[in-house]
Amino acid sequence: MAVKRNFGVVLREYAIITIGIILYALSWIIFLIPNNLVGGGVTGISSIVQYATNGTIKMGYTYFVVNAILLIIGLSSLGKSFGIKTVYAIIVASVLLSLGSDVIPQGFIQALALDNGKLLCVIIGGMISGFGIGLTMSQGGSTGGTDIIALLLNKKYGFSPGQVILWLDVVIIASSLLIPSYMPDGTLMPLIDKVMVVIYGYLLVAVFALALDWTIAGSKQSVQIFITSKHYAEIADEITNEFHRGVTVLNGKGWYTKQDTNVLMVLTRKADSNMLLRSVKSIDPDAFVSVSLVAGVYGRGFEQFKSPKETKGIARGKTKSKSK
């Protein structure tokens, strides 16, 4: 049963990652690239290269090469499983970004994006791309690029991934002013239009960062489950062995029956709670179960609690950087 469940968990993770990548790629193909918009990260760099070469070098090619380099840097720190998922994400995203514009009908893009103006495309594209990357990162993967840098800093210092990506993107978007850019009709983009592209680009990454943080915060939400059952030992073993979650056995007493009872307390991710509850029901359909959201869970298997020493170190680092 463990092998079957583990395979199901892995399959679910990759399915969610795939959905996230598809959403991310579609946001660029439909809403952003047709409007000559520039975003942040490696995708932003790739779009600048595509515009500068008048479409000769497609986004997918640059995206793959740059990400391959950054992936090697982050692989040793983020672990083998992260590397496998990210390699998968990079390959799929590269293929979609290279071939997507040839597959999606131009009339569909015209009606959905070009006819609705750049501002609306920035908002919709930023929300969809941020949600897509959030789904991918929630399963331990990434589409590479500045996401890798963001996860490294998040793992070591607890910095918000959205905020890290935001500041890296500022530099990338501003650099588009220094590089020639060709519009879809093959003419060079005027300077005033390039300035507007930068403004739209900053708005894009702001929307992207908000959508990303909201998605990740939702995926990390935890629940506290209390289970009262005569088969508490069997349920506790199932949760420990199959779900790899700790279980605390509490001694209780039913006031109505005046009988001693055992209550199990479990903390787990909200995303895993349905599968856990189904497992409990399969063992004891009459089990009494309560589920409640918790504001935060810190410790092994959840978020890492920063010690006062680490917090002071980060604060000193920020103070020094401001004084320079």
N, C-alpha and C positions, 0 to 999 in steps of 0.2 A: 504493500500500500504506500510505503514511503517513496519508492521509486516512481509510482504512478503520480503521486501528489507533486513530487519535485519536478517531474516533467511538465505537469500542468502549470505549476508556478512559473517555470522558465518560459513556457509557451505564452502564458498570459503577459509576462514582462515584454517579450519581443513583439507581441501583437500591439500592445500599448505604444511601444517605441515606434513601430511602423506607422501607426495612426498619427503620432506626433510629427514624424518626418514628412508624411504626406501633406499634413496641414501646413507645415512650415514651407515646403516647396511650393504648394499652391498659392500661398500668400504672395510669394515673390513672382511667380509666373503670371498670375492673373492681375494682381493689383499694383505691384511695385515696378517691375521691369518695363512693362508697356508705357509707364509714365516717366521713364528715365530717372527714377528715384534712387537715392543712395542710402543704404542703411549702415549699420556697424558690423563689427566682426569680420570674419573671413568672407562671408557672403557679401558684405559691403565692399571689401577689397576686390572680390571677384566681379562685382557689378561695375566698379570703376574701370577695371581692365577691359571688360566687354564693351563698355561705352567708348573707351579710348581707342580700341582697335576696330570700331565700327562693326562689332559682332563677329569679327574673325576668330577671336578667342572667346569661346562661350564660358559662361560662369562656372559650369560644372568642372571644366578642366583645371582652372586656377584653384577652385575650391578644393579639389582632390589633392593637388600637389602641396598647397600650403598646409592643409590639415594633416597630411602625412608627416610633415616635419614636426608640427606641434604635438601630434599624437605620440611620437617617439619621446618627446620631452616629458609628457605627462604620464606615460604608461607606468614608469617605475614607482611613481608616488600614489597613483589612484588605483592600482591593482590590476590583475589579469582580467577579472570579470568585467571591469569597467572598460578595459582596452578592447575586448572582444565585442562588446555592445557598441562601443563608439566606432570601431572599424566598420561594423555592419551599418551603423547610421550614416557614416560618411559615404560609403559606397552607394547606398540607396539614394541619399540626398544628391550626390554627384550625378547619378544617372537621371534622376528626376529633373534637376536643374538644367541638364544638357539637352534632354529630349522632350521635356514637358511642353515647351513653346511650340514644338512641331506637332504635338498630339492634340492639344486643346485648340478647337476652332477659333480663328481670329474673330469671327462674328460674335462668339460668346464673350470673349475678352472685351470687345468693343462695347457691347451692351451692358456688361456687368461692371466694368471698371472705367474705361476711357470716357464714356458718356456721363459719368457721375462726378467728375472732377478729381483733382489730385488730393485735396484735403480729405475727402471722404475715403479715398483709397488708402491714404496714410493711416487713418484711424482703424479702418477695417483690417488692412494688411498687418498693422502692428499688433492688433489684438489676436488675430489668428496665429501669427508667427510666434508670439509670446506664449500663447496657450499650447502650441505644438511643441516648442522647446521645453516648456514646463512638464508636459507629459513625459517627454523623453528623459529628462533629468530625474524625474520622480522614480523612475525604474532603474536608476544607476547608470544611465547612458548619457550621451551627448552627441550633438552634431559636430563636435570638434571646435577648433578655433578658440575664440575668446571664452567659450564655455569651459574649456579645459582649464584655462587660467583662473576663471571664476571659481570652479570647483576646488582647485588647489588652495586658493586663498580662503574659501569657505571651510574647507577641512582643517586648515591649520589655525586660522584666526576667527572663524565664525562670521566673516563678512557676508553681507547679503549678496548672492550671486547676481541679482538684478542690478545692484548699485555698481558692482565691479565692472560688469559688462557695459553699463552706461558710460562710465568715465573713459574706458578704452575706446568706445565708439565715437566719442567727441573728437578725438584726434583723427580717426579714420575718415570721418565725414568731412572734416575741415580740409583734409588733404585733397579732396575732389576739386577744390578751387584751383589747385596748381596743375591739374592734369587735363589735357584737352578731352572733350566729350562730344561724341557724335549723336545726334538725334535720330529717330527712326527713319527720317527721310534722307539721311546721309549728310546733312549739313552740320557744321560745327555749332555747338550751343553757345549763345551769347553769354557774356559775363553776368548780366543781370539775372538771366535764367539760372545760371549756376549758383548764384547767391540764394535764389529761392529754393533750389534743390537742397542746399545746406540747411536752410531753415526747416524745410519739410523733413529733412533727415533727422534733425534733432528732435522734432516732434515725434517722429517714427520710433526712435529708440526710447523715448520717454513712455510712450504707450506700450511698447514691447516690454520694458522693464516692469511696469505695473502688472501687466498680464502674466508675466513670468513669475513674479513673486506671489501673486494671488494663487496661481496654480500650484506652485511648490508648497505654499503654506497649507493649502487644502489637502494635498497628498500626504503631508506629514502629520495630519491631525490624528490623535490617538483616542482610544476609548477605554474605559474601565468596566470590566464585566464581573458581576457577582453571580455565581451559580450554586444553587442549593439542590442537591440530589443524593439519593441513596447510593448511587453508583459513582460517587465523587472520586474514588481512587482510580477507576477505569477512565473517567473523563480527564483527570489530572495527568495520567500517563499519556493519553492521546494528545493532549495539548503540548506536553513537554517533548514527546518523541516526534510527533508529526509536524507541529507548528514551531517548535524550537522557541517557545515562550515560557518564561518562569511562571509558576503557579504558587500562590500562598494559600495554605489551608487555615481557615479561621474556625475556632470553636464557638458554636452558637447554641441557642436554645429557643425552640418555638414556644412562645408564650401561651398560645391557645392550647397546644397539645401537651405542653410542659415536658417535651422530649428533647434530649440533646441532639444536635445536628452539626454537620460540617459544611462550611461555606467556602467555595473556591473564589479567590480574587485573581483576576488576570488583567494585565495591561497589554494592549496590542494596537497595531495600526488600524485605523478605521477601514482602510481598504481591504484588510484581511479578516475583518470581524464576521462578515457574512459566511465565509467558508468555515470559520471556527464554530459559529453557531449551528451550522448544518451538521457539523461533526458531533456536537453535543446532543442535538436532537436525534441523531441516528443511534446514539448509545442509550439515551433516556428521554423519550418523547414527553415525559411528565416533569422534566426538570424545571425548576423555577429560576428564571434568568432575568437579570436587569442589566441594562446597558446605558452608560452615561458618558458624555464627552468630558475630556479633561483639558485644562488650559495648557499643560505642558508636562512632559515626562522626560526625566534626565537620568542617564545611566546606561549600562550595557544594553545594546540593542536599540537604543533610542538616541536622543540628542545628548551631546557631551556637555556637561556642566563646566563652564570656565572657572578656574580657581581665581581668587583675588589677585594672586601674583601674576597670572596670565593677563587678567583684565588691566592691571596697572601697567604691564609691559606694552599692551596695545595702546593705552591712553598716552604713555610717554612717547611712543612712536608717532602718534598723531600730532602731539604737541610740537615735537621736533620738526615734523614736516611743515607745520604751519609757520614756524619761526624762520624758515629758510627764505 
